[in-house]
Amino acid sequence: MCQCIWVSHRLITVVNERNAVVQAYILIQTEVGKAAVAAATIAGIDGVASSEEVSGPYDVIVRVDATDAAQLTEQVVPQIQSVDGITRTLTCPVVTGSPRHP
């Protein structure tokens, strides 16, 4: 089964095997001093597999396991984006497929 989702105005195709989940990393920027609280709050959202405070250009990195693309884009991501202190998110779907042969 193949599912397509829109991320940052680009259509991404996610190949999903039976009983597999759509996975994504969400890179998050927060207001100064809000990363730890945001990461802890996000960890409690259904579908979030991990939520870690990091250093660098992003403040929090989240791993999401959704049942399908609709759950990812319509339920999980909006809940994450509504957490207090978040200023920007970038959703990066994990795209797995067959290896290419030369």
C-alpha positions in Angstrom: 0.0 0.0 0.0 1.4 3.4 -0.9 0.3 6.6 0.8 1.2 10.2 -0.2 1.3 13.1 2.2 2.1 16.8 1.8 5.0 18.1 3.8 6.4 21.6 3.4 4.4 22.0 0.1 6.0 18.9 -1.4 4.2 15.6 -2.0 6.0 12.7 -0.3 5.3 9.1 -1.0 5.5 6.7 1.9 5.6 3.1 1.1 3.8 1.2 3.8 3.9 -2.6 4.2 0.9 -4.3 5.8 0.7 -3.7 9.6 3.6 -1.1 9.3 3.4 2.4 10.6 4.2 5.7 9.0 7.2 7.1 10.9 8.6 10.6 11.0 11.1 12.8 12.7 9.9 16.2 13.7 12.6 18.9 14.2 11.4 21.6 16.6 12.6 25.1 17.4 11.3 26.6 20.7 11.4 29.9 22.5 14.5 30.4 24.6 14.3 28.3 27.8 11.2 26.3 26.7 12.9 23.2 25.1 12.9 20.9 28.2 9.2 21.6 29.0 8.2 21.3 25.4 10.0 17.9 25.0 8.4 16.6 28.2 4.9 17.7 27.1 5.3 16.2 23.6 6.4 12.9 25.1 2.9 12.5 26.4 1.2 12.8 23.1 -0.3 9.6 21.5 1.9 8.5 18.6 5.1 10.0 19.9 7.8 7.3 20.2 10.5 9.6 21.6 11.0 13.3 22.4 14.5 14.5 23.1 15.9 17.9 23.9 19.0 18.5 21.8 21.5 21.2 21.0 22.1 22.7 17.6 19.8 24.5 15.2 16.8 22.6 16.6 15.9 22.4 20.3 13.8 19.2 20.3 13.7 16.1 18.0 10.7 13.9 18.1 10.1 10.4 16.6 6.5 9.7 15.6 4.9 6.4 14.8 1.5 6.9 13.2 -0.9 4.3 11.9 -1.2 6.1 8.6 -0.4 9.4 6.9 -3.7 10.9 7.9 -3.1 10.3 11.6 0.4 11.9 11.2 -0.7 15.0 9.4 -4.2 15.5 11.0 -3.7 14.4 14.6 -0.2 14.0 15.8 1.6 17.0 14.1 -1.1 19.5 15.0 -1.0 18.4 18.7 2.8 18.9 18.7 2.6 22.3 17.0 0.1 23.5 19.6 2.5 22.9 22.5 3.4 26.1 24.3 6.8 27.6 23.4 7.1 26.0 20.0 8.0 28.5 17.2 8.7 26.2 14.2 8.5 22.6 13.2 9.9 20.6 10.3 8.3 17.2 9.6 10.6 14.6 8.0 8.8 11.4 7.1 10.9 8.2 7.1 10.8 6.9 3.6 11.8 3.2 3.2 11.7 1.2 0.1 13.5 -1.3 -2.0 17.2 -0.7 -2.6 18.0 0.5 -6.1 20.0 -1.7 -8.4 22.4 -0.2 -10.9 
